[in-house]
Amino acid sequence: MTDKKISVCVLGGGSFGTTLAGLMAARGVPVTLWLRDEKVAAEIAGEHENKRYMPGFKLDARLVVTTDMHAAVAAADMVFLAIPSSAFRSVLHDIGPQLAGKDVISTTKGIEQPGFLMMSDIAGQEAPGARIAVLSGPNLAKEIATGELTATVVASEDQALCSRVQAVLGSRRLRVYASQDKYGVELGGALKNVYAIISGMAAALGMGENTKSMLITRSLAEMSRFAVHMGASPMTFLGLAGVGDLIVTCMSPLSRNYQVGFALGQGHTLDESVAQLGQVAEGVNTLKVLKQKSDEEGVYMPLVTGLHAILFEQQPLDAVIGRLMSAEQKDDVEFSAFMSCTPLEKE
């Protein structure tokens, strides 16, 4: 429990926003959950359950629910953003001035074009007076809600801000680690969703454990290569926000992007796969943005290129797999990327 009761607002009533709000409310943190849908808000307030996104999980009765975003933000010291990337800028534009002087933590995984902007970049543009951090890691909402042991990463150059987030979120069931590499943590959270789609497809196609292991390992190499090229610390990708998040997202049927990939592997179209999910799968949009940026930057990303060819260029899966398996066999571990960090980063 914190010495000072920080007042918290969570914007977004999806699975992760609901879980975060419920987790903090159960610890006695004064927290308000905002969502647009008045019917769902009334249901949560009355029955203490989000039946659309988190059915079967009871929420603490102390959780306050509202559809009045401005009032919720005005009363909060700390604001968690758990809204889809497609709505991120519009929401921030609406409340930006109110966020001045507040702690703002983005949990949204996505990249905006044009500009290849992270969600924290958008927050900085729309709410320049806010103190901004990002939260990412191997964090499946349903497992957090059931009390499974979990860890996450809060990233900001502001160490005091990281400490406040750790105090509000940290518990016996949830460890909150800190990082100063906000860009790397956020980039890892966005990129891993693309590879989860690939892993879901592999599982649906009945590929073996060797194949799955190869895909995850080469995915880590690929996303690390791109991230380091873009300026992220390579060491970030050896931690929870890198390999940790990648593993759980690529292996768990609870992962939304894995579910989309699995449906694709069963022969459904992309539209059918996304509709069947009923929630946002950020990896689909991230794939488009990442393919464009990697081409512009000249970064070798064969898995991204292959998945893009299947989903958006109508190329047959067998042909894409054939090209991947006949590509040049380069170094396994690209030590140069990890040796490029400074002595401080190695510690």
C-alpha positions in Angstrom: 0.0 0.0 0.0 1.3 3.5 -0.8 1.9 6.1 1.9 0.0 8.6 -0.1 -3.1 7.6 -1.9 -2.5 8.5 -5.5 -5.8 9.0 -7.4 -5.8 7.0 -10.6 -7.9 7.0 -13.8 -7.8 4.3 -16.4 -9.0 5.3 -19.8 -10.3 2.3 -21.8 -12.7 -0.5 -20.7 -11.2 -3.3 -22.8 -9.6 -6.4 -21.2 -6.3 -4.8 -20.1 -7.8 -1.5 -18.9 -10.4 -3.3 -16.9 -7.8 -5.6 -15.4 -5.5 -2.8 -14.4 -8.3 -0.8 -12.8 -9.6 -3.9 -11.0 -6.2 -4.8 -9.7 -5.5 -1.3 -8.3 -9.0 -1.0 -6.8 -8.5 -4.3 -5.0 -5.3 -2.9 -3.4 -7.3 0.1 -2.1 -6.0 2.6 -4.7 -8.7 5.2 -5.5 -9.3 4.4 -9.2 -11.9 5.3 -11.8 -12.4 3.4 -15.0 -13.6 5.3 -18.0 -15.3 3.8 -21.1 -17.6 5.2 -23.8 -20.4 2.7 -23.7 -23.0 3.7 -21.1 -24.7 0.3 -21.0 -21.4 -1.5 -20.3 -20.5 1.1 -17.7 -23.8 0.6 -15.9 -23.3 -3.2 -16.0 -19.8 -2.9 -14.5 -21.0 -0.5 -11.8 -24.0 -2.7 -10.9 -22.6 -6.2 -11.3 -18.9 -5.6 -10.8 -18.1 -7.5 -14.0 -17.1 -6.5 -17.6 -19.1 -9.3 -19.3 -18.0 -8.2 -22.8 -14.2 -8.3 -22.4 -13.6 -10.1 -19.0 -16.6 -12.4 -18.4 -16.4 -14.3 -15.2 -14.0 -12.0 -13.4 -15.4 -10.1 -10.5 -14.1 -6.6 -10.0 -13.6 -4.9 -6.6 -16.7 -3.0 -5.5 -14.6 0.0 -4.8 -13.9 0.5 -8.5 -15.6 3.7 -9.8 -16.9 3.5 -13.4 -17.8 6.5 -15.5 -18.5 7.7 -19.0 -17.5 11.3 -18.2 -13.9 11.3 -19.3 -13.1 14.9 -18.5 -14.4 14.6 -14.9 -12.4 11.3 -14.4 -9.2 12.9 -15.7 -9.6 16.1 -13.7 -9.8 14.1 -10.4 -6.8 11.9 -11.1 -3.1 12.3 -10.3 -2.1 9.4 -12.6 -3.8 8.4 -15.9 -3.3 5.0 -17.6 -4.1 5.0 -21.3 -5.5 1.6 -22.4 -7.3 2.6 -25.6 -6.8 1.2 -29.1 -4.1 2.9 -31.2 -6.7 3.9 -33.8 -8.4 6.1 -31.2 -5.4 7.2 -29.3 -4.7 10.6 -30.8 -8.3 11.6 -30.9 -8.8 10.9 -27.2 -5.5 12.6 -26.3 -6.4 15.6 -28.4 -9.6 15.9 -26.5 -8.1 15.9 -23.0 -4.5 17.0 -23.7 -4.6 20.3 -21.7 -6.1 18.5 -18.7 -3.1 16.2 -18.5 -0.6 19.0 -17.7 1.3 18.2 -14.6 -0.1 14.6 -14.4 1.6 11.2 -14.7 0.4 9.6 -17.9 1.2 5.9 -18.6 0.5 4.4 -22.0 -0.2 0.7 -22.2 -1.3 0.9 -25.9 0.7 -1.2 -28.4 0.8 0.4 -31.9 2.6 2.7 -34.3 1.1 5.7 -36.1 1.8 6.7 -39.7 2.9 9.0 -41.1 6.0 9.5 -39.0 6.4 6.1 -37.4 5.2 7.5 -34.1 5.0 5.5 -30.9 2.0 6.2 -28.6 4.2 8.1 -26.2 5.2 10.3 -29.1 1.6 11.1 -29.7 1.0 11.7 -26.0 4.0 14.1 -26.0 2.5 16.0 -28.9 -1.1 16.2 -27.6 -0.2 16.6 -23.9 3.2 18.4 -23.7 2.8 19.3 -20.1 2.3 15.7 -18.9 5.0 13.3 -17.4 4.9 10.3 -19.7 5.8 6.7 -19.2 5.0 3.4 -21.0 4.0 0.0 -19.6 4.7 -3.2 -21.4 5.7 -6.8 -20.8 4.4 -10.4 -20.8 1.0 -9.4 -19.5 -2.0 -11.4 -20.6 -5.0 -9.7 -19.0 -6.9 -12.8 -18.0 -3.9 -14.3 -16.2 -3.3 -11.1 -14.3 -7.0 -11.1 -13.3 -6.8 -14.6 -11.9 -3.8 -13.7 -9.8 -1.1 -15.6 -11.8 2.5 -14.4 -10.9 3.3 -11.7 -13.4 5.9 -9.0 -14.1 5.9 -5.9 -16.2 8.1 -3.0 -17.2 7.5 0.7 -16.7 9.8 2.8 -18.8 10.6 6.5 -18.5 13.7 8.7 -18.3 11.9 10.1 -15.1 12.9 7.7 -12.4 10.6 9.3 -9.8 7.7 8.6 -12.2 8.7 5.0 -12.5 8.8 4.7 -8.7 5.3 6.1 -8.4 3.9 3.6 -11.0 5.8 0.8 -9.1 4.1 1.9 -5.9 0.6 2.0 -7.4 0.8 -1.3 -9.4 3.3 -3.5 -7.6 2.0 -6.3 -5.4 2.8 -9.8 -4.3 1.4 -11.1 -7.6 2.7 -8.4 -9.9 6.3 -7.3 -10.1 6.9 -3.9 -11.8 10.5 -3.4 -13.1 11.8 -0.1 -14.3 13.6 0.9 -17.5 14.9 4.2 -18.9 14.6 2.9 -22.5 11.1 4.1 -23.1 11.4 3.8 -26.9 12.8 0.3 -26.8 10.2 -0.9 -24.4 7.4 0.6 -26.4 8.8 -0.7 -29.7 9.1 -4.2 -28.4 5.5 -4.1 -27.3 4.4 -3.1 -30.8 6.6 -5.4 -32.8 5.9 -8.7 -31.0 2.3 -8.6 -32.1 3.3 -9.2 -35.7 5.3 -12.3 -34.8 2.4 -13.6 -32.7 0.3 -13.8 -35.8 3.0 -15.9 -37.5 3.2 -18.2 -34.4 -0.6 -18.6 -34.4 -0.5 -19.6 -38.0 2.2 -22.2 -37.4 0.2 -23.7 -34.5 -2.9 -24.0 -36.6 -0.9 -25.7 -39.4 0.3 -28.3 -37.0 4.0 -27.3 -37.3 6.4 -29.0 -34.8 8.0 -27.7 -31.7 11.3 -27.3 -33.5 9.6 -25.0 -36.0 7.9 -23.0 -33.3 11.2 -22.5 -31.5 12.9 -21.4 -34.7 10.2 -18.9 -35.4 10.3 -17.3 -32.0 14.1 -17.2 -31.9 14.4 -15.7 -35.4 11.6 -13.3 -34.5 13.7 -12.0 -31.6 16.7 -11.6 -33.8 14.6 -9.7 -36.4 12.8 -7.3 -34.1 16.1 -6.6 -32.2 17.9 -5.9 -35.4 15.2 -3.4 -36.4 15.0 -1.8 -32.9 18.7 -1.3 -32.6 18.8 0.3 -36.1 16.0 2.7 -34.9 18.0 3.7 -31.8 16.7 1.4 -29.0 19.0 -0.2 -26.5 19.7 -3.8 -27.5 19.6 -5.0 -23.9 16.0 -4.1 -23.6 15.2 -7.0 -25.9 16.8 -9.5 -23.6 14.4 -8.5 -20.8 10.7 -8.7 -20.0 9.6 -6.1 -22.6 11.5 -7.9 -25.3 12.0 -11.7 -25.2 9.6 -12.1 -22.3 6.7 -10.4 -24.1 7.5 -12.1 -27.3 7.4 -15.6 -25.8 4.1 -15.3 -24.1 2.4 -13.5 -27.1 3.7 -16.2 -29.5 2.8 -19.2 -27.3 -0.5 -18.4 -25.6 -3.9 -18.9 -27.1 -5.0 -16.0 -24.9 -3.0 -13.7 -27.1 -5.3 -11.8 -29.5 -2.8 -11.7 -32.3 -2.0 -15.4 -31.9 -5.8 -16.0 -32.2 -5.9 -14.0 -35.5 -2.9 -16.0 -36.8 -4.5 -19.3 -35.7 -7.7 -18.4 -37.6 -5.7 -17.5 -40.7 -3.9 -20.9 -40.4 -7.2 -22.6 -40.4 -8.0 -21.1 -43.8 -10.1 -18.0 -42.7 -9.6 -14.7 -44.5 -8.0 -11.8 -42.7 -11.4 -10.0 -42.3 -13.0 -13.2 -41.0 -10.1 -13.8 -38.5 -10.3 -10.3 -37.1 -14.2 -10.3 -36.9 -14.1 -13.7 -35.2 -11.8 -12.2 -32.5 -14.2 -9.4 -31.7 -11.4 -7.2 -30.3 -8.6 -5.1 -31.6 -5.5 -7.1 -32.9 -2.9 -4.4 -33.2 -0.4 -6.6 -35.0 -2.4 -6.4 -38.3 -1.9 -2.6 -38.6 1.6 -2.8 -37.2 2.6 -5.2 -39.9 1.7 -2.7 -42.6 3.6 0.1 -40.9 6.6 -2.1 -40.1 6.9 -3.4 -43.6 7.0 0.1 -45.1 9.5 1.4 -42.5 11.9 -1.6 -42.8 11.9 -1.2 -46.6 12.6 2.5 -46.2 15.4 1.9 -43.7 16.9 -1.1 -45.6 16.6 -3.4 -42.5 16.4 -7.2 -43.4 13.2 -8.5 -42.0 12.2 -11.8 -43.8 9.5 -12.8 -41.5 7.7 -9.5 -41.7 8.1 -9.5 -45.5 6.7 -13.1 -45.7 3.7 -12.4 -43.5 2.9 -9.2 -45.5 3.1 -11.2 -48.7 0.5 -13.7 -47.3 -1.9 -11.2 -45.8 -1.8 -8.3 -48.2 -0.2 -9.5 -51.5 -2.2 -12.7 -51.9 0.9 -14.9 -52.2 0.4 -18.6 -51.3 1.8 -19.8 -48.0 3.9 -22.6 -49.5 5.7 -20.2 -51.8 6.5 -17.8 -48.9 7.8 -20.6 -46.7 9.9 -21.9 -49.5 11.6 -18.5 -49.9 12.2 -18.2 -46.2 13.8 -21.6 -46.0 16.0 -21.0 -49.0 17.3 -17.6 -47.9 20.9 -17.0 -47.1 22.0 -18.7 -43.8 23.5 -15.8 -41.9 24.9 -15.6 -38.3 22.8 -17.0 -35.6 23.4 -14.3 -33.0 24.3 -10.9 -34.3 26.8 -10.0 -31.6 27.5 -6.6 -33.2 24.1 -5.3 -32.3 24.5 -6.2 -28.6 28.1 -5.0 -28.4 27.1 -1.6 -29.7 25.6 -0.6 -26.4 27.4 1.7 -23.9 29.1 0.4 -20.7 26.2 1.9 -18.7 23.7 -0.1 -20.8 25.7 -3.3 -20.2 25.4 -3.1 -16.4 
